[in-house]
Amino acid sequence: MTLRNEGWWWPGGASSWHYMRDGRSLCGYWNFAGGYLLDCGNEELDNCATCRKKRDREVAQKKKGAP
């Protein structure tokens, strides 16, 4: 594992993985002080639905070449 500034993380007490970027989850609920983040894909069933949808939109925009 390597230290990253974005990726999936399972916060203690959470019921799902959350996608973190620059210390904040895409859903806006969790803060991240540092450590290991995983790039395990968006398809996992135990990912936060809000984080997954926002991440899916970002990936789709990048594929289309949109800013």
C-alpha positions as MATLAB code, in Angstrom:
seq = 'MTLRNEGWWWPGGASSWHYMRDGRSLCGYWNFAGGYLLDCGNEELDNCATCRKKRDREVAQKKKGAP';
ca = [
       0.000    0.000    0.000;
       1.100    3.550   -0.633;
       0.045    6.836    0.873;
      -2.382    8.633   -1.447;
      -4.332   11.890   -1.289;
      -7.533   10.244   -2.527;
      -9.143    6.826   -2.457;
     -11.536    4.613   -0.512;
     -11.413    4.460    3.294;
     -13.557    2.730    5.930;
     -13.907    5.138    8.883;
     -14.250    3.606   12.339;
     -17.928    3.400   13.205;
     -19.049    3.714    9.572;
     -21.182    1.118    7.830;
     -19.495    1.526    4.438;
     -16.390    2.639    2.535;
     -16.171    6.362    1.690;
     -14.205    8.030   -1.102;
     -11.814   10.580    0.382;
     -10.173   13.506   -1.382;
      -8.067   16.166    0.303;
      -9.161   15.039    3.759;
     -12.924   15.007    3.110;
     -15.349   12.366    1.865;
     -17.247   13.068   -1.356;
     -20.517   12.669    0.574;
     -19.317   15.417    2.940;
     -19.841   13.427    6.130;
     -16.333   12.212    7.045;
     -12.958   13.903    7.601;
      -9.672   12.067    7.086;
      -6.508   12.992    8.970;
      -4.148   10.742    7.032;
      -3.115    7.165    6.455;
      -3.744    4.600    3.772;
      -6.447    5.004    1.136;
      -7.347    2.249   -1.302;
      -8.098    2.435   -4.990;
     -10.317   -0.646   -5.002;
     -12.890    0.406   -7.561;
     -16.372    1.826   -7.405;
     -18.295   -1.411   -7.797;
     -18.071   -2.703   -4.231;
     -21.478   -3.240   -2.600;
     -20.332   -1.787    0.702;
     -19.299    1.614   -0.720;
     -21.221    4.723    0.339;
     -23.931    5.280   -2.291;
     -23.418    9.066   -2.376;
     -19.631    8.804   -2.703;
     -20.019    6.115   -5.387;
     -22.477    8.188   -7.461;
     -20.295   11.305   -7.286;
     -17.200    9.285   -8.189;
     -19.048    7.593  -11.087;
     -19.997   11.037  -12.468;
     -16.381   12.239  -12.229;
     -15.062    9.153  -14.018;
     -17.700    9.478  -16.755;
     -16.818   13.147  -17.298;
     -13.112   12.311  -17.579;
     -13.887    9.648  -20.177;
     -15.882   12.183  -22.206;
     -13.041   14.680  -21.920;
     -15.102   17.242  -20.019;
     -13.329   19.505  -17.504;
];
